[in-house]
Amino acid sequence: MTKQQPPDDQPQKPSETALPSEDPLYLGRTAGQRGAEILAGIRALVLNSPTARTLSKPRGRVIAQMMMTLLPHNTAGLNFLGVRTSSMAELVKVAIQDMAGPTTIVEVAAGFSPRGLELAFELPEVQVIEVDLPDVVQDKRRRLRALDLPPNITWKEADLGQVTLASLLEGQQVSAIVAEGLLPYFEPDDHVRIGKGFFDNLLPGGVFVADYLWVEGFEQAKDGARFFSRQAGQIKGMVESEERPKEILAKAGFQSVDVYRPSELAERFDLPRPVLDFELIVAAHKPVKAG
Ligand SMILES: C[S@@+](CC[C@H](N)C(=O)[O-])C[C@H]1O[C@@H](n2cnc3c(N)ncnc32)[C@H](O)[C@@H]1O
């Protein structure tokens, strides 16, 4: 996600998404943080998981409930986020199962998502690293204080607009990188650069899993999406077709890119249905051999 880096001895400006902005509902300091809070609230409602509930706050749950009333086909709209979160975990698990050697999953802009922790519990031989802005990571760890945390999850506090993922990982290439609810904050022109950054940090055969907001899905749930965007920041990046993520990620170096509708993944992984196809979910594979 990092643009040109100034030399280390010069003060760096925080990235736009890390700046405080108006918070009329007292949800969080930055737009992304408020988005993370609403998403945590929705997950507490739709995922039957104690971790998801622990990671949400009462205010986030109330706002989530309000937002839900704006969605069409209520159950399908509600199911969308649960399916997005769970199916992205499933896609990672499928992709890493045949990879040799130590396995590391990195979740960037993890917010208050329970996925990293749930993967760490489920896959004790896998290392999970979550990255987010310092105040979000600190808040998340406070929320998790009462739980017995597994030893294979760690957190890194960083503004990914200031620090490259490569420097944060100290050059370690990883098996999977997950970014949920992140790409819509960036202009489509930035998506190739962001994808390339993730590509470089993956091991050969590694996978990048992310969601892309798409025009057709957005049209179906405009009111809910606008409400979310008013609290959680401007939506900048939307794709017009199912082919577009493939074109973007091919330019970033990924040769094999699978693009799914959430309803397809709900069917495949036996997740709650019906589900609104609000976004597209992508698993992009780094070639095993260079070239
Ligand atoms: C819409 S939320 C999504 C959170 C989480 N992935 C989820 O699905 O609930 C966007 C997240 O990006 C994080 N974020 C925004 N700008 C960032 C930056 N420059 N560096 C690291 N994280 C950032 C926010 O703090 C927030 O947690």
The ligand as an SDF file (V2000), in Angstrom:
LIG
                    3D

 27 29  0  0  0  0  0  0  0  0999 V2000
  -13.2300   -1.1380    6.8190 C   0  0  0  0  0  0  0  0  0  0  0  0
  -12.0890   -1.5610    8.0540 S   0  0  0  0  0  0  0  0  0  0  0  0
  -11.9060   -3.3080    7.7720 C   0  0  0  0  0  0  0  0  0  0  0  0
  -11.3940   -4.0080    8.9870 C   0  0  0  0  0  0  0  0  0  0  0  0
  -11.3760   -5.5380    8.8920 C   0  0  0  0  0  0  0  0  0  0  0  0
  -10.5660   -6.0080    7.8100 N   0  0  0  0  0  0  0  0  0  0  0  0
  -12.7500   -6.1060    8.8230 C   0  0  0  0  0  0  0  0  0  0  0  0
  -13.0730   -6.7770    7.8320 O   0  0  0  0  0  0  0  0  0  0  0  0
  -13.5000   -5.8940    9.7700 O   0  0  0  0  0  0  0  0  0  0  0  0
  -10.5400   -0.9260    7.4430 C   0  0  0  0  0  0  0  0  0  0  0  0
   -9.3510   -1.1690    8.3770 C   0  0  0  0  0  0  0  0  0  0  0  0
   -8.1850   -0.6200    7.7610 O   0  0  0  0  0  0  0  0  0  0  0  0
   -7.3710   -0.0670    8.7700 C   0  0  0  0  0  0  0  0  0  0  0  0
   -6.4720    0.9180    8.1540 N   0  0  0  0  0  0  0  0  0  0  0  0
   -6.8400    2.0440    7.5080 C   0  0  0  0  0  0  0  0  0  0  0  0
   -5.7410    2.7000    7.0910 N   0  0  0  0  0  0  0  0  0  0  0  0
   -4.6720    1.9610    7.4620 C   0  0  0  0  0  0  0  0  0  0  0  0
   -3.2710    2.1480    7.3140 C   0  0  0  0  0  0  0  0  0  0  0  0
   -2.7900    3.2130    6.7030 N   0  0  0  0  0  0  0  0  0  0  0  0
   -2.4420    1.1960    7.8070 N   0  0  0  0  0  0  0  0  0  0  0  0
   -2.9600    0.1030    8.4610 C   0  0  0  0  0  0  0  0  0  0  0  0
   -4.2970   -0.1240    8.6240 N   0  0  0  0  0  0  0  0  0  0  0  0
   -5.1250    0.8150    8.1390 C   0  0  0  0  0  0  0  0  0  0  0  0
   -8.3830    0.5780    9.6980 C   0  0  0  0  0  0  0  0  0  0  0  0
   -7.8420    0.8850   10.9630 O   0  0  0  0  0  0  0  0  0  0  0  0
   -9.4690   -0.4960    9.7360 C   0  0  0  0  0  0  0  0  0  0  0  0
   -9.2520   -1.4380   10.7560 O   0  0  0  0  0  0  0  0  0  0  0  0
  1  2  1  0
  2  3  1  0
  2 10  1  0
  3  4  1  0
  4  5  1  0
  5  6  1  0
  5  7  1  0
  7  8  2  0
  7  9  1  0
 10 11  1  0
 11 12  1  0
 11 26  1  0
 12 13  1  0
 13 14  1  0
 13 24  1  0
 14 15  1  0
 14 23  1  0
 15 16  2  0
 16 17  1  0
 17 18  1  0
 17 23  2  0
 18 19  1  0
 18 20  2  0
 20 21  1  0
 21 22  2  0
 22 23  1  0
 24 25  1  0
 24 26  1  0
 26 27  1  0
M  CHG  2   2   1   9  -1
M  END
$$$$
